[in-house]
Amino acid sequence: MLDLKVIHSVLTQLEEERGIPREKILEAIEMALATAYKKEYGEKGQIIRAKFDLNSGKTEFFQVKMVVDDTTVIIPDEDGEVDFERAEKEEKDIFNPEHHIIIANAQKIKKDIALGEEMIFPLEAHEDYGRIASQTAKQVIIQKIREAEKTAVLGEYGAQEGTIVNGTVQRMERGAIFVDMGRATGILSYEDQIPGERYEQGERVRAYLYKVEETARGIFLRLSRSHPQFLYKLFETETPEIGSGVVQIKSIAREAGARTKIAVSSTDDHIDPVGSMVGQRGVRVSTVMSELGGEKIDIIEWSADPKKFIEDSLSPAKVVSVAIDEVEKKATVQVSEDQQSLAIGKGGQNVRLAAKLTGWKIDIQSVKSEQVAGSEEESK
């Protein structure tokens, strides 16, 4: 038989801790009990309902029939023939004695019953149904607990999407790192890791939560340490001026584990955006770099003038001149011979990041020292 004390306890816990009204759970239990009864003892086409008494633990079963006439359904003739063509034309159901009752017959049982109402017929309770009822109620409660847990996890971590979260390394599998986040598992895929970083089981890890994913196997939190927004959020934590909106990060170009370029601006002429990001004696940028395993970070001031922006984006290289083609959004940048390798960077990294940061195609051209000197004289 059903353990009423356990059911009362679970219903109270679900109501208080998960916010699920007990009426909803009872409704689900009754629907499941009715389905189980129909599967075991019912006839095809029957509409069966259950009424579960939480105080006594008893369950009553009923068959429900709709009161109809020939205006609402197609009734077979005396020979049992059905006019299917009429049924299709008038879009009516065929009379089914398992869930329909003709009004004339219904009124013999209940005089004041009207067309379209339901007529309820009690069903006998079988002796062995206590076992079925107990199993069914247990399954429904377990299902509701799982649903409540899933809803709570989705709500909790859905609110944290787009933020930095903390977890513990659970295991490594096929290059991916599974992170214990408490009530859910985070996944740090190979692509979302910073190249060269290594983790041990039980080690603490910080990452950017960019997606809460619901699957058949459960809820997974997609984490990243290589995402540009991870770097943004780290600076947001270290730089109060970003939180207040005085300093704005306009764009980020990142090659995780190697180098990042950031363009920043200020809404207040008295606030130096680059200085704010760097911090006193470089403490702010150093903290972020330390979290990223020593990743180099270039911070430049954003400019509405594309020539100035492109020139600064190629830092630390010194630029002689910038010519832009606004139609093709291409910039031709001249640098002295001794600055060419610095402007391009190892493996083309510096110019590649500058192009990504500014949104312009950048072509680096070198000029001889005499030409540079001539250009400087002309500009005086």
C-alpha positions as CSV (number, residue, x, y, z in Angstrom):
1,M,0.0,0.0,0.0
2,L,0.9,3.6,-0.3
3,D,3.1,5.1,2.5
4,L,1.0,8.2,3.2
5,K,3.5,9.7,5.6
6,V,6.3,9.5,3.0
7,I,4.0,11.0,0.4
8,H,2.9,13.9,2.7
9,S,6.5,14.5,3.5
10,V,7.6,14.6,-0.1
11,L,4.7,16.8,-1.2
12,T,5.5,19.3,1.6
13,Q,9.2,19.3,0.7
14,L,8.5,19.9,-3.0
15,E,6.0,22.7,-2.2
16,E,8.3,24.5,0.3
17,E,11.8,23.9,-1.3
18,R,10.9,23.7,-5.0
19,G,7.8,25.8,-5.2
20,I,5.6,23.1,-6.8
21,P,2.0,23.2,-5.5
22,R,0.9,19.9,-4.1
23,E,-2.3,20.1,-6.1
24,K,-0.2,19.9,-9.3
25,I,1.6,16.8,-8.0
26,L,-1.7,15.2,-6.9
27,E,-3.1,15.9,-10.3
28,A,-0.1,14.3,-12.0
29,I,-0.4,11.2,-9.6
30,E,-4.1,10.9,-10.5
31,M,-3.4,11.1,-14.2
32,A,-0.7,8.4,-13.9
33,L,-3.0,6.2,-11.7
34,A,-5.8,6.4,-14.3
35,T,-3.3,5.6,-17.1
36,A,-2.0,2.6,-15.2
37,Y,-5.6,1.4,-14.4
38,K,-6.6,1.6,-18.1
39,K,-3.5,-0.2,-19.2
40,E,-4.2,-3.1,-16.8
41,Y,-8.0,-3.3,-16.8
42,G,-9.5,-0.8,-19.2
43,E,-11.1,-1.2,-22.6
44,K,-10.0,0.4,-25.8
45,G,-11.5,3.9,-26.2
46,Q,-12.4,4.4,-22.5
47,I,-11.8,7.7,-20.8
48,I,-10.7,6.8,-17.2
49,R,-10.1,9.2,-14.3
50,A,-8.8,8.6,-10.9
51,K,-9.4,10.3,-7.5
52,F,-6.7,9.8,-5.0
53,D,-7.6,10.5,-1.3
54,L,-4.4,11.8,0.4
55,N,-5.9,11.2,3.9
56,S,-7.0,7.6,3.5
57,G,-4.7,6.5,0.6
58,K,-7.7,5.1,-1.3
59,T,-8.1,5.6,-5.0
60,E,-11.5,5.6,-6.8
61,F,-11.8,5.1,-10.6
62,F,-14.4,6.4,-13.0
63,Q,-15.3,6.0,-16.6
64,V,-16.3,9.3,-18.2
65,K,-18.8,9.5,-21.1
66,M,-19.9,12.6,-23.1
67,V,-23.6,13.1,-23.5
68,V,-24.3,13.3,-27.3
69,D,-27.0,13.1,-30.0
70,D,-27.0,12.9,-33.7
71,T,-26.3,16.7,-34.0
72,T,-22.9,16.3,-32.3
73,V,-21.7,12.9,-33.5
74,I,-22.5,10.4,-36.3
75,I,-24.6,7.6,-34.8
76,P,-24.6,4.2,-36.6
77,D,-27.9,3.1,-38.1
78,E,-29.9,0.0,-36.9
79,D,-27.6,-2.3,-38.9
80,G,-24.5,-0.7,-37.3
81,E,-23.5,1.0,-40.5
82,V,-21.7,4.4,-40.3
83,D,-22.0,7.2,-42.8
84,F,-18.3,8.0,-43.0
85,E,-18.8,10.4,-45.9
86,R,-21.1,12.6,-43.8
87,A,-18.8,12.4,-40.8
88,E,-15.9,13.7,-42.9
89,K,-18.0,16.4,-44.6
90,E,-19.5,17.7,-41.3
91,E,-16.2,17.1,-39.4
92,K,-17.9,15.0,-36.7
93,D,-16.7,12.1,-34.5
94,I,-18.2,8.6,-34.9
95,F,-20.3,7.5,-32.0
96,N,-18.2,5.3,-29.6
97,P,-20.0,3.6,-26.8
98,E,-16.9,3.6,-24.6
99,H,-16.8,7.4,-24.3
100,H,-20.2,8.6,-25.7
101,I,-23.7,8.1,-24.3
102,I,-26.9,9.2,-26.2
103,I,-28.8,11.8,-24.3
104,A,-32.0,9.8,-24.2
105,N,-30.2,7.0,-22.3
106,A,-28.3,9.5,-20.1
107,Q,-31.5,11.1,-19.0
108,K,-32.9,7.8,-17.8
109,I,-30.0,7.8,-15.3
110,K,-29.9,11.5,-14.6
111,K,-33.0,13.5,-15.6
112,D,-31.5,17.0,-15.7
113,I,-28.3,16.1,-17.6
114,A,-27.7,18.3,-20.7
115,L,-26.1,17.7,-24.1
116,G,-22.3,18.1,-24.0
117,E,-22.0,17.3,-20.2
118,E,-20.0,14.5,-18.8
119,M,-21.6,11.4,-17.2
120,I,-19.4,9.6,-14.7
121,F,-19.6,5.8,-14.0
122,P,-17.8,4.3,-11.0
123,L,-15.4,1.4,-11.8
124,E,-14.5,-1.4,-9.5
125,A,-11.2,-1.3,-7.7
126,H,-9.2,-4.5,-8.2
127,E,-7.6,-6.2,-5.3
128,D,-4.0,-6.1,-6.6
129,Y,-4.2,-2.4,-7.6
130,G,-2.6,-1.3,-4.4
131,R,0.8,-2.5,-5.7
132,I,0.3,-0.8,-9.1
133,A,-0.9,2.4,-7.3
134,S,2.1,2.5,-5.0
135,Q,4.6,2.0,-7.9
136,T,2.8,4.6,-10.0
137,A,2.7,7.3,-7.3
138,K,6.4,6.6,-6.6
139,Q,7.3,7.0,-10.3
140,V,5.3,10.3,-10.6
141,I,6.9,11.8,-7.5
142,I,10.4,10.9,-8.7
143,Q,9.6,12.4,-12.1
144,K,8.3,15.6,-10.5
145,I,11.4,15.8,-8.3
146,R,13.6,15.5,-11.5
147,E,11.5,18.1,-13.3
148,A,11.7,20.4,-10.4
149,E,15.5,19.9,-10.1
150,K,15.9,20.6,-13.8
151,T,13.8,23.7,-13.7
152,A,15.7,25.0,-10.6
153,V,19.1,24.3,-12.3
154,L,18.0,26.0,-15.5
155,G,16.8,29.0,-13.6
156,E,20.0,29.2,-11.4
157,Y,22.6,28.8,-14.1
158,G,20.5,30.5,-16.8
159,A,20.8,33.7,-14.7
160,Q,24.6,33.2,-14.6
161,E,24.9,32.9,-18.4
162,G,27.4,35.5,-19.6
163,T,29.3,35.6,-16.4
164,I,32.5,34.0,-14.9
165,V,31.8,30.9,-12.8
166,N,33.9,28.6,-10.7
167,G,34.1,24.9,-10.5
168,T,36.2,21.8,-9.8
169,V,37.8,19.6,-12.4
170,Q,35.9,16.3,-12.3
171,R,37.5,14.4,-15.1
172,M,39.1,14.6,-18.5
173,E,37.7,12.9,-21.5
174,R,38.8,13.0,-25.1
175,G,40.4,16.4,-24.7
176,A,37.3,17.9,-22.9
177,I,37.4,18.8,-19.2
178,F,34.3,18.1,-17.2
179,V,33.8,20.5,-14.3
180,D,31.8,19.9,-11.2
181,M,29.6,23.1,-10.8
182,G,27.5,21.8,-7.8
183,R,24.1,21.0,-9.3
184,A,25.2,20.7,-12.9
185,T,28.3,19.7,-14.9
186,G,30.3,22.2,-16.9
187,I,32.1,21.2,-20.1
188,L,35.3,22.9,-21.1
189,S,35.9,21.6,-24.6
190,Y,39.3,21.4,-26.2
191,E,38.5,24.5,-28.4
192,D,37.5,26.5,-25.3
193,Q,40.7,25.8,-23.4
194,I,43.7,28.1,-23.4
195,P,46.5,26.2,-25.3
196,G,49.2,24.9,-23.0
197,E,47.1,24.9,-19.8
198,R,47.0,21.6,-17.9
199,Y,44.5,20.6,-15.2
200,E,44.5,18.0,-12.5
201,Q,41.4,16.3,-11.0
202,G,40.1,18.3,-8.1
203,E,41.7,21.5,-9.3
204,R,39.7,24.7,-9.1
205,V,39.0,26.4,-12.5
206,R,37.4,29.7,-13.5
207,A,35.7,30.0,-16.9
208,Y,33.1,32.0,-18.8
209,L,29.7,30.5,-19.0
210,Y,28.4,31.1,-22.5
211,K,25.6,28.6,-22.8
212,V,23.3,26.5,-20.7
213,E,22.4,23.4,-22.7
214,E,19.5,21.1,-21.9
215,T,20.0,17.5,-23.3
216,A,18.4,14.1,-22.8
217,R,21.4,13.2,-20.5
218,G,20.9,16.3,-18.3
219,I,21.9,19.9,-18.2
220,F,25.4,20.9,-19.3
221,L,27.1,24.2,-18.9
222,R,29.2,25.2,-21.8
223,L,32.4,26.9,-20.4
224,S,35.2,28.8,-22.1
225,R,38.6,30.2,-21.1
226,S,39.5,31.2,-24.7
227,H,36.4,33.3,-25.4
228,P,37.0,37.0,-25.8
229,Q,34.2,37.7,-23.3
230,F,36.2,35.8,-20.6
231,L,38.9,38.4,-20.9
232,Y,36.2,41.2,-21.0
233,K,34.7,39.9,-17.7
234,L,38.0,39.6,-16.0
235,F,38.8,43.2,-16.8
236,E,35.3,44.2,-15.7
237,T,36.0,42.6,-12.3
238,E,39.4,44.4,-12.0
239,T,38.3,47.8,-13.5
240,P,35.4,49.6,-11.7
241,E,35.4,52.2,-14.4
242,I,34.0,49.5,-16.8
243,G,31.2,48.7,-14.5
244,S,30.3,52.4,-14.1
245,G,30.3,52.8,-17.9
246,V,33.0,55.5,-17.9
247,V,35.5,53.2,-19.6
248,Q,34.2,51.1,-22.6
249,I,35.8,48.2,-24.3
250,K,35.1,48.8,-27.9
251,S,36.6,45.7,-29.4
252,I,38.8,42.7,-28.6
253,A,41.0,40.6,-30.8
254,R,42.3,37.5,-29.1
255,E,44.5,34.5,-29.8
256,A,44.1,32.7,-26.5
257,G,47.3,31.8,-24.7
258,A,49.4,34.0,-26.9
259,R,48.3,37.6,-27.3
260,T,45.3,39.9,-27.1
261,K,44.6,43.4,-28.3
262,I,42.0,45.6,-26.7
263,A,40.6,48.9,-27.9
264,V,39.1,51.1,-25.1
265,S,37.6,54.5,-24.9
266,S,36.4,56.9,-22.2
267,T,33.2,58.9,-21.8
268,D,35.0,61.3,-19.5
269,D,37.9,63.4,-20.9
270,H,39.5,63.4,-17.4
271,I,39.7,59.6,-17.3
272,D,42.5,57.8,-19.2
273,P,40.9,54.6,-20.5
274,V,44.2,52.8,-21.1
275,G,45.5,53.8,-17.6
276,S,42.4,52.6,-16.0
277,M,42.8,49.2,-17.6
278,V,46.4,48.9,-16.8
279,G,46.0,50.1,-13.2
280,Q,48.5,51.6,-10.8
281,R,51.9,50.0,-11.5
282,G,50.2,47.6,-13.9
283,V,48.4,45.7,-11.2
284,R,45.1,45.3,-13.0
285,V,46.4,44.1,-16.3
286,S,48.9,41.9,-14.5
287,T,46.1,40.2,-12.5
288,V,44.3,39.4,-15.8
289,M,47.4,38.2,-17.5
290,S,48.2,35.9,-14.5
291,E,44.7,34.3,-14.8
292,L,45.3,33.7,-18.5
293,G,48.7,32.0,-17.9
294,G,50.8,35.0,-18.9
295,E,49.0,35.9,-22.1
296,K,50.3,39.2,-23.5
297,I,47.8,42.0,-23.6
298,D,48.1,45.2,-25.7
299,I,45.7,47.9,-24.6
300,I,45.2,50.8,-27.0
301,E,42.9,53.8,-27.1
302,W,40.1,53.5,-29.6
303,S,39.7,56.3,-32.2
304,A,36.9,57.3,-34.5
305,D,39.7,58.2,-37.1
306,P,40.4,54.9,-38.9
307,K,44.0,56.0,-39.7
308,K,44.8,56.7,-36.1
309,F,43.0,53.6,-34.9
310,I,44.9,51.4,-37.4
311,E,48.2,53.0,-36.5
312,D,47.8,52.5,-32.8
313,S,46.5,48.9,-33.3
314,L,49.9,47.9,-34.8
315,S,51.6,48.9,-31.5
316,P,54.4,48.3,-30.5
317,A,55.5,48.9,-34.1
318,K,56.0,52.6,-35.2
319,V,54.1,53.5,-38.3
320,V,55.3,56.0,-41.0
321,S,51.9,56.4,-42.8
322,V,48.5,54.9,-43.3
323,A,46.5,55.1,-46.6
324,I,43.0,53.8,-46.5
325,D,40.6,52.5,-49.2
326,E,37.1,53.0,-47.7
327,V,35.4,51.1,-50.6
328,E,37.4,47.9,-50.0
329,K,38.0,48.8,-46.3
330,K,41.6,48.2,-46.9
331,A,44.6,50.0,-45.3
332,T,48.1,50.2,-46.7
333,V,50.5,50.9,-43.9
334,Q,54.1,51.9,-44.4
335,V,56.7,51.2,-41.8
336,S,60.5,51.5,-41.8
337,E,62.5,48.4,-42.6
338,D,63.6,47.9,-39.1
339,Q,59.9,48.0,-37.9
340,Q,58.5,45.7,-40.5
341,S,59.0,42.4,-38.6
342,L,57.6,44.0,-35.5
343,A,54.5,45.3,-37.3
344,I,53.8,41.9,-38.8
345,G,54.7,40.0,-35.7
346,K,55.7,36.4,-35.3
347,G,53.8,34.3,-37.7
348,G,51.9,37.4,-38.8
349,Q,50.2,37.6,-35.3
350,N,50.5,41.4,-34.7
351,V,49.0,42.5,-38.1
352,R,46.4,39.7,-37.9
353,L,45.2,40.8,-34.5
354,A,45.3,44.5,-35.6
355,A,43.1,43.6,-38.6
356,K,40.6,41.7,-36.4
357,L,40.6,44.6,-33.8
358,T,39.9,47.4,-36.3
359,G,37.9,45.5,-38.9
360,W,40.2,46.6,-41.7
361,K,42.3,44.6,-44.1
362,I,45.9,45.7,-43.4
363,D,48.8,45.5,-45.9
364,I,52.2,46.2,-44.4
365,Q,54.8,47.8,-46.7
366,S,58.4,48.7,-45.7
367,V,60.2,51.9,-46.8
368,K,63.9,52.7,-46.6
369,S,65.3,54.8,-43.8
370,E,66.0,57.7,-46.3
371,Q,62.3,57.8,-47.3
372,V,61.3,57.8,-43.7
373,A,63.6,60.7,-43.0
374,G,62.3,62.5,-46.0
375,S,58.7,62.0,-44.9
376,E,59.6,63.4,-41.4
377,E,61.2,66.5,-42.9
378,E,58.1,67.1,-45.1
379,S,55.9,66.9,-42.1
380,K,57.8,69.6,-40.2
